[in-house]
Amino acid sequence: MTDRSPNGSPNAAPIWARHSRLRVVPPVQPRKLAKVPFVELADGRLQGVVSSGSDIGRVYVSSIAAGTHNYNCSTNNNRPCGGLYGAPCKHLRALVAEAVVQYGIDRVSRYLRVDVPEGADLADCLGGVHEPAPAAVVFSRFLRHLAYLEVPDTTLPIPELHWFPATGTVG
C-alpha cells in the first residue's frame, strides 16, 4: 500500500516522520531504574534524579554542566547533598555511570566536552567545582516522565504531545 498525503498524492516521508510522537531511542545497555530512575542530556547539562542510599523516600537531583563540568546535587526541595565535600558525591558518580549505560560513553563525553582516555572512568575525567543549580525544573521533568509511563498504549495522537500538524508544514 502506498503511503499518501491527505490530498491523495504519494508521500515521500515515512509515517513516523509525519507524527508528533517518535519512538524512544533504546538505551545502549539495559538500565536498572531503582538507583537512577531519570537521566537526560538537556539544557547544557547531564542531569537526573538519583535515589538516596539511606532513605527510600528521598531523591537527589544531580547535574553536571557541559564544558565547565561544574556540578550540583541537592534534594528535590534544594537541600544540598551532604556528600559534596569539594568533589562530586556518590549521587553524581551514579548519574554519570547510568548516563553511560543509557547513551554510551562517546555520546556523554561529547556532550560534556571531556576527553576520556581509553579505559578511564568518565567521572574521574571531570574537573568542575560545586555550583548551585535549581532542582525544580529537572524534578518536574522527572514527574512528567513518570506520568507518561501511565498513559495507555495508543496509536492516536496524545493532545499534549501533538505540537505540530502531522500533515506537513504550516503555511
N, C-alpha and C positions, 0 to 999 in steps of 0.2 A: 504494500500500500504506500503510495507517495504521500509525503508529508506536505500539506498545503496550508497557505495562509488563509485568513478569514475571507479574502476576496476570491479564493479559489486557485490562485497561481501557486506553482511549486515554491516551496520554501527551502532556502539553502541552509539555514541554521537548524541544527538538531533541536528536537523538542525541549531538552533540558535548558538550552540557551535562551529560550523564549519564556521561561517561567521564573518567578521570583525566588523559588526555592531550588537550591542546588544540593547535591549530595555532599555530606560532610566528608572531608578527606580523612581516611582512616589513619590511625596512629602508625608510626613506623614500627613499633612493637606494641603488644597488648599492655595496657596500663591497669594497675590496681588503684582504684579510686579512693580507698579508705584514708590514705595519708595525704594525698594531694588531689582533692576532688575537682579542682578547676585550675587550669593553666592556659595562658594565652600570650601571644606576642602582639601587643597592641599599644597604641599611644606612646610609641618610642620606648617601651619597657617590656621586659619579661615580667609578667605579674600573675598572681594567682592566689588561691586560698589553700592553706595548709592546716591540717588538723593538729591540735595540741597533743603532745605526747603524754601529758599528765591529766588533762581534764577533757572528757569526752564531749562536753558541751561547749568547748571553746575552740575557736578557729582563729588563725592569724592570716592577715592579708600581707603578702610579701611581694616586693618588687625590686627589680634591678634595671637601672636606666641604660639604654643603649649608648655606647660611646664613652660616657664618663664612668660607668659601672657603679655609680652611687646607688646605695641600697636602702631599703626601709622594711621594717617588719613591725606590725602592730596588730592588736586585736581589731575586730571589725568596728569597734567604737573608739579607735585611735589611742588605745593604751599601749605604750611602747613594749616591745618584747624584752623580757629580762635577759635574754641571751646575747644581746648586742653589746659586746664588750670591746669595741674598736675593730671588730671583724664580723663578717657575716655569721649569723646564727644557724642553728640546725634546720630551721624552717626554710631559710634561703637556700641552703645546700640541697634540701629535699625538693624545692621548687626547680632548681637547675637540673637535678637528676631526672625529674619527671618531664621537664621540657625536652630533654634529650631523648627520652623514650617516646614522647608524643611527636616531636618534629624532626628528630635526628640532629646529631651534633653539628653537621655542616650548616643547616638552616639556623640553628640557635646561635652559633658562633658568628655567622654572617650578620644576623640581626643585631646582636650585641656589639658587633665590630670588635672582636677579640680574636687574636691568633692563638690557636690551641695546638701545641706541638704533638706529634704522634704519640699516643699512649698517655697523654696528660689528662687530668681531670679538669673539665671546663671551669668549675667553681674555683679551682686554685689559680686560674689564669686571670681572674678578675681583680682589679686594683682600685676599687672605689672606696668611698667613705660613707658613713651614715648620713643620710639626708632625708628629713621627714617628708612624707608624701601622704596625701589623704587616702584613706582606705575605702571611703564610702562608694566611690564610683566602681571600683573593682568588686567590692562585695555586692553591690547592686546588680552588676553583670552576672555574678555567680548565682544570685537568687533568680534572676531572669532565666538563666541557663537551666536551673532546676525546674522552673515552671514549664519550660518547653519539653522536658522529659515526660511530663504527664499529659501532653497533648496526644490524643489518639491518632494512630496512623491514618493518613488520608491522602488521596491523590488530588484533592481540591485545594485551591489556594487558601492560605491562612491570612485573613484580612490584615492582621498586624504585620505580617511579613511581606505583604503584597505592595511594595513601594512603587514599582514600575509596571506599566502595562506589558502584558506578555505578547502583544501583537506587533511590537516594533517600536520605532522612535516616535516621540511626541512632536507634532509639528507646530 
